[in-house]
Amino acid sequence: NFSIRKNVLNYDDVMNTQREIIYKQRAQVLDGEDLHESILKMSEDLIQSTVDSYLVDDEVKDDWNLVGLREHFMGWLIGPEDLDYDEDDLGDVSKEDIVNTLSTKAGEIFEAKEAEYGSDVMRELERVILLKVVDTKWMAHIDDMEELKKGIGLRSYGQKNPVIEYRYEGFEMFDAMVESIREDTIRMLLTVKLQKNEAPEREQVAQPDAPNAGAGDGSFTDEPVRAKKIGDNDPCPCGSGKKYKKCCKAKDMANK
């Protein structure tokens, strides 16, 4: 659950709280959990929040930015014929109708891909894409938070508590990152095309910023990173989700 909040008292608490949320999600992916229901919920939340941002008022349709909404989803969720209402038709359309139309479209695309690639490939594809998006966005977020920390101290001169400012803006940035993860994940899943109907292997985009995170258990400590012997039955450090003896170790043995 990306929306968890805790009482944070200092700079480190902010980042550690955010890490706990992110690495819990990563652990689910690396442990090979079935994420299908979570993906469907992400799709529903994405559609609802996007419609709410473009169609602010349920009743005052003069304020609706339907053009912007169509442009936002065009080419990856809808086509030119979708949500194309004339003035008379629009009078009978509610926000809920539009949310339902978009949700139905998303469901149809997911079902078509499942029929084409098979459920096993789609489940792995969901894990592969989510891991790639989460890692990419998280690494960028770490850099952004470091820049925020550098500049936030200057605000103490304006009689503002820098930690409170950092906490507030840090979680605003975190929420924006989560929304970006959700949209990029769903967009990629709805538009992905596979060769030979085989899902790519899970791959960590970059080394995580927390010790032990690469092991897939979602944990991290303040202890320094030390070299650790990898057991045959441990998750492979490459992030494939396979056991070490059946992944990189097997490849190494084959190359000898």
HELIX and SHEET records of a PDB file:
HELIX    1   1 TYR A   11  LEU A   30  1                                  20    
HELIX    2   2 HIS A   36  TYR A   54  1                                  19    
HELIX    3   3 LYS A   61  ASP A   63  5                                   3    
HELIX    4   4 LEU A   66  PHE A   73  1                                   8    
HELIX    5   5 GLU A   87  LEU A   90  1                                   4    
HELIX    6   6 LYS A   95  TYR A  117  1                                  23    
HELIX    7   7 SER A  119  ILE A  152  1                                  34    
HELIX    8   8 GLY A  153  GLY A  158  5                                   6    
HELIX    9   9 PRO A  162  THR A  191  1                                  30    
HELIX   10  10 ALA A  213  ALA A  215  5                                   3    
HELIX   11  11 TYR A  244  LYS A  246  5                                   3    
HELIX   12  12 CYS A  248  ASN A  255  1                                   8    
END                                                                             
